[in-house]
Amino acid sequence: MSEAAAFAALAEGRHGDPFAFLGPHDGRVRAFLPGATHAEALTTAGPVPLHRCHADGGFAGAVIGSYRLRAHWPDGPQEFDDPYRFGPTLGPLDDHLLVEGTHLRLHERLGAHPVTHEGVQGVRFAVWAPNARRVSVVGPFNLWDGRRHPLRKRVDSGLWEIFLPGLRAGEPYMFEILGGDGKLGPRKADPYGRAAELRPGRASVVAEDVAFPWDDAAWMEARARFDHRAEPLSIYEVHPSSWRRHWDGRFWSWDELAEALIPYAADLGFTHIQLMPVMEHPLDASWGYQPIGLHAPTARLGDPTGLKRLVAAAHRAGLGVILDWVPAHFPKDAHGLAWFDGGPLYEHPDPRRGGHPEWGTAIFDFGRREVSAFLISNALYWLREFHADGLRVDAVSHMVWLDHGRPDGFWAPNEDGSTENREAVGFLRRINEAVRQEAPGALMIAEEATSRDGVTRPHGLNFHLKWNMGWMNDTLRYAKRDPVHRRWHHNEVTFGLAYAWNEDFVLPLSHDEVVHGKGSLLGRLPVGDRPGDDWRRFAQLRLLYAHQWAHPGKKLLFMGGEFAQWREWSEERELDWWLLQYAPHQGMLALVRELNRLHREHPALHAADHASEGFQWIEPDDAAASTFAWLRWDGRGGPPVAVVANFTPELREGYLLGLPRAGTWTEMLNTDARDWGGSGSGNPSGILAVEAPTGRMPASTRVTIPPFAVLYLTPESWETNEDARA
């Protein structure tokens, strides 16, 4: 291509190999400076005029040695280093590992990074767009003109890169991409961008590359030894943008949240907070589940290091931080990943596998190695760079089943007719293995809504934990029933124990249960034929929580539930904190604090969650009284906790209860206690069990079970390691 033709191609935005033409070549320097009236190269010997070779700003001249450029614009001159005199910032290993799909630190190599390159400070940019004819970085620094800074293509991998000297952190930028079909696509946010503009802005922002002063080395060392199966795990799920708001509706910052949320959750005794997606997303109402910037903490709450400060504060307070993570799909917004370089790239090319009709979103091509590497590296980014203690992986069912949530005609089976998405299954196995190797102790938690076998087993998907959606659906269905009718649906409580140890479960009462017209947990509980009889609702909510905390499985409660929010949750406003001026809501908060204390301090309530040896029925069949009784064991020979739950408004006095040993038992918890807002009925003087077998137990007693209440009973003395189970 002649010099004139090359400058013409640059002026038309269609030159695909700018580094082969611009910059120094054989003693001659070429520069494309649209709008400049004249230019020169500044050398150690003095300025060398560059001659105009093209009317749109092509300049060239004979230059020997190092140089800088000076361009004269209508509003004055500007001196700068020529981006096209610098060598590559990526190497062959980056190409190889990306194509192989094994690059676990892509976030360190791609995206925008302030660096010193060849002795000059600036920002290096790199992006993957293998089908593009031309990729440029644009921003205020070049008047958003894609002709000014086209990137170098690395043909072995489809990576594009450039170093822009003089640029600093804080600059907005996007990528302008000429697709393989020769059409100019919409400007794209950086898939690896680590900061973003606040909506409605769409640009990525160059983030600082400054080492964060973490002070949690002891926490991270202990986390690596954390046994999620045997330790207490109680999660407080939070939507950061609506937990609290300023009086005028403005979002709280990460630092404001750290100052209030961390001590609040720690005081309530939760072991972890789980943040709904913090990744940048265009629509508030998506709650973050349609992310655009998978590497960028949302600008709604401030700068990215603010999130690190929140995590550090949590660790100082003894709290872990779990992040919601969304690899199941991504939105089709023009500035996002969809048709990134002019066609399917991140999404599966078959529209029956690359799109989700229910959500109107695109689905990742999990079988493409570069896409798999992008997602795995992204997961490790949050675990390494932000010291997150786990990821809750959204919508796993939609990933692993080709037909899940899709109508006929919008999905295609495998060649053998099966419906498992084998590529997604392989991806999930790889990412869970990578997390175990690269971030030991960090949890991978699956939101998986089907009865698929082995979600938390090495032979299956190999997650650490799975949300128990069956328990949640059955329990809430039962709790919503009029107490008169519960006797006919007794199995909705007992059925979950038939599969409680097939997986390692989390019991979720999550945000999904208090939106879309479902109402709050408190508001949906029945009052029978006495409308407005609120004591029944509060009593049943206390019953529900105590049942959850005594059931095998780790615990999760969505924000607002801890103080019995009346209204359905909305992302548009903060929680109804004013309710805490009223005693029933104060009592609920105090009960949740007590449940978490008991959960932590009594191994029987957490140590054998994963094993059937940790649970034993006392009375599963008393449907007529809608009453259940069971034992929790720690699996180590320690004292058990006996649990009795009465799901009716009847006061049950003299209820015959079997127990594993004779002797004195005490009420460790009574949800009808006045401290929690109850009536105070129960067994305050203790319970004497005698050696009189009943049902499954060798000893028995008579107890008073308050209406809509749960009792936790514990023996006054216990010989550790005795053969305790009847």
Steps between C-alpha positions, in 0.01 A plus 500: 500500500643838404547774757214699354270197502595416856427853622170489311412172672582655838287806420210270404541289815572177314873443551542172685876506571598850615825393669632377166466852362493764775795581725867451406579282197835501316600847615161651425225594746133513408221640716128535447377814675151594378437873532867601545623788285863392516727275705861424582707236668698620802841331505817552702638688201201730483156507338457324167205622289256232388347555161127475440435191289123488525242774536331333800815513712764265364856615575840343428868585513852366533583449869795319656496382863257576779241770462177654625228657290372856504173563323358843438124519529277801439484555877876462562794256492529172691806287571467126558665163455403312186304184595622332183867507598443260793531124487234248609390468861375142460708196421468162328410334830190719526397390150562135576322489836197692371452272200562195719241629749734466798592866562384551859618861524352656191375791710864591564589499131188622321299815560658835591801519733712802595861390451850623430589357161843550346566767761183701433187520714167435334220247464510174311177374344427147381180335380399175332319547166625231259250574223552875490669679212592794718479580872559846644493639851302822526433754771519870582877475453451456124160669458340153470654475153566135415744595225754639746597193706443172316655202678760241403351158417666187630403259226573185702226573753272775373623733774541870426724730704647847525693711749387862527776705663400780733154363576408453866244329720154654500469536122173375343547279197326254270595282205393580145491185289481452126345157463604220272222603264651846463224667700571731790329372813388694807769605744567229755583516869814309590421136595797522740436858613551528876297818544207658317304820468185544703190426299378635263868526402624194314875540485758303689742696716875440535543369855809550712746214532601567859554222750224507761624498862326181609526424872321164497789255462390305806143484368614373161722238657213380719265503202726258315435250782126573525284186502170624361325173584580496870511870587204731572391690191228764523468742208340845494403576139519869410411717202763770555312776317182472708612385845526867588450820299564866567194711582494632143519152342874502428688175537723440796868456415701186565661677796166604648378142465817369664449734795139387562437163334807319634439565873126439451549156344775412748285599796221276370743209496505424128820335379479643146333771301404423142483795264265480205696569179740792545617484138410798282154477343293750301159451662433543872195273481713205386663504850830430326396171342552642150862613533686697234834541679588166657827643635370840615336560839197716433566874498170549683688449827829672423848403394606134473739518795201588716379142461843376610478720807159348579636145469799589716267646764288186489803279558611713794154447648514124445259501205550329167377660177331297225429663164218411263652406165313471170663280233169358375414784261573860407286786363490598135554871563691650208805594710533155657635161396229416246636472144817649633707499181216499249363151562462234770814493711424469869157350428435158344462536122191276490214732604325204665798475737622857489184679613250480783148593388362535852754765596578644156870445568795325339663181629875449515665250268632284783673265259721772352830495684555876492153564646555238770831665586331842515245376753740296712746787515214732596395276788857482628527879461232556764645235731861619467481873442204571729561218751141384458435186702273334249279533196133412483456390138166613362265290286708181478190306386479719191864424427506123536170417326440598139123505544470658847266798485482491121188434291498254210679634197743706705739222590670208332587162659832323465547263209394207718185685612626579850449844653811550711714793392825309507711805421353691796549197726864479396544873560353480851723209591804691376415817687428320827829318474682825419352669807607213722854525365538877472282630786496230768215532746289722276147364459325423173123491557254392234150633454375183333127438499472145365567159654818455299731251672840595634497880492725503809681175433834440323334268250253776411544877480722515811350811662547541874133577571164507325191705578226264617214633290285197579515573873422866438201433273350228721553690824353828376209319337425332833549821700253691281224246559223563750599308815171309479615343174864433586422155639422385146836621369730364769736353241594847375713528812623142524572432131814713492666270751488220243768676291658742751841331472507430127683832469663751731220752529431863584144570616408827325235751591631734234402814312308287248241422769408863573451649151272487196177521697588228751505750785730486801549183702305655786218626281431169328454299822136418579283653771209258453154643555628790708637763258741741661594258776869581460627289790436193288718628218788596727475170688503303175797694365692423818393139455617501138845635587554266795396209279749611233785538749432153647471326163809334347668742261675835508285813540422801280264787575432801278529847646188633668391155603701531820266769634180382327463752220131541416530631145624307201861588422569751222838604363366856474504572874681407817366252752230614741739563788239709679326175597767439761332751731231235561541213745394210270769595248758548773409154628550345157843661469595372844382149408715490185798611710428218746454240226838592355661480845358154562596393148861601562539379856326162483675255266185285484338778296771516232782246522321210328278693259642291218434156652190305587668415832439860602120464490254265665122511500321493835152552360451543124142371479283718724307652213186538710679750722719646221788448737850370427787398725857400419853487637812671367833331572853627449632164376774513762322365805410840640163599648204509261238767453138384503271709281120515530292708257128572535349640179155563651357780717419243773683499833607138544538418866625160615622404152669159515853540366761228460863580586824304467592511868327538833590796716445875508464689175476878468347738252794635305255692279128566510374720216198593713723661764424859588852602392397434139149642529317181603252428777750336733345154519724195508712301744703752702558259791671240284393162372554165668526201269453153644594157374165430339539411131269662252511479125859498383649620830604314820391787729208740506350805664199729488554850365301814430530616142379858448289588196692557177826435679824307494685366802870412504574268793842397622605256777628656821788251508648278233792264493691583185569216259245268656294292262225756489273410212205280582 
